[in-house]
Amino acid sequence: QSVLTQPPSASGTPGQRVTISCSGSSSNIGSNTVNWFQQLPGTAPKLLIYTNNQRPSGVPDRFSGSKSGTSASLAISGLQSEDEAAYHCAAWDDSLDGPVFGGGTKLTVL
Amino acid sequence: QVQLVESGGGVVQPGRSLRLSCAASGFTFSNYAMHWVRQAPGKGLEWVALILDDGSNKFYADSVKGRFTISRDNSQNTLYLQMNSLRAEDTAIYYCARDQTGDGGLDVWGQGTTVTVSS
């Protein structure tokens, strides 16, 4: 059972906008920033969004993150077939002195 | 280029030990906190352990506390994970990752090494 809660699956058609939610508590999302990772099948995770809404160099601006209270969300606009992957949210947890992750959301591009 | 390469995984019997290594290159290793993160088959990511840049402080997930030890050799640009008293539930791909932001913004990941605990 993961500390952060994500929907197990999401889907959309090419060009559509999809959002993935991530719910936590006061000890993690409520008091710390949120990071998002993209994991293509059979590969290591890749940092997609850090500090709630910052994109590392090379990440398209189709990807955006937001946070409110103890929840966060990842939005992907102009969905493309290569976006088909698992997306994981994470946040530092003050009670653990380490990051906690969501269970991951598998995005399918129909 | 910036790179992390894990090694040391394998098949091990319950109760035995294994040591994982993570070789860093392309960046100043001693400037960064480092993590181990694992992923059980078909499951999400689970944080395992963290060591600060100078090795002065270490933190562990409750699931591995007292059994796993994280360490680093900054002179050799290498991160380690000593895993003792292994259990079936420790079966996973183990990734090492660099912490860019200091609060879990893991911007560089290795390719992972697979640990299977089975009799």
Contacts between the chains, C-beta under 8 A, distances in Angstrom:
chain1	res1	chain2	res2	distance
A	2	B	44	5.5
A	32	B	103	6.2
A	33	B	101	7.8
A	33	B	103	6.3
A	35	B	101	7.7
A	35	B	104	5.7
A	35	B	105	5.2
A	35	B	106	7.3
A	37	B	45	7.3
A	37	B	106	7.4
A	44	B	95	5.8
A	44	B	109	4.2
A	44	B	110	6.6
A	44	B	111	5.7
A	44	B	112	5.7
A	45	B	37	7.9
A	45	B	45	6.5
A	45	B	95	7.3
A	45	B	106	7.5
A	45	B	109	5.7
A	46	B	109	7.1
A	47	B	100	7.6
A	47	B	105	6.4
A	47	B	106	6.1
A	47	B	107	4.7
A	50	B	100	7.2
A	50	B	101	5.7
A	50	B	105	3.9
A	50	B	107	7.4
A	51	B	101	6.3
A	51	B	105	6.7
A	56	B	107	6.2
A	88	B	44	6.3
A	88	B	45	5.4
A	90	B	45	7.4
A	90	B	47	8.0
A	90	B	104	5.6
A	90	B	106	8.0
A	91	B	104	7.0
A	92	B	103	4.5
A	92	B	104	5.1
A	96	B	47	7.9
A	96	B	59	7.7
A	96	B	61	7.1
A	96	B	62	7.6
A	97	B	50	7.5
A	97	B	59	4.4
A	98	B	35	7.8
A	98	B	47	5.0
A	98	B	49	7.7
A	98	B	50	5.4
A	98	B	59	5.2
A	98	B	60	7.7
A	98	B	61	6.5
A	98	B	104	7.7
A	99	B	35	7.5
A	99	B	47	5.0
A	99	B	103	7.6
A	99	B	104	3.5
A	99	B	106	7.8
A	100	B	47	6.7
A	101	B	44	5.8
A	101	B	45	4.4
A	101	B	46	6.6
A	101	B	47	6.6
A	102	B	44	6.6
A	103	B	43	7.6
A	103	B	44	4.2
A	104	B	44	4.1
A	104	B	45	7.0
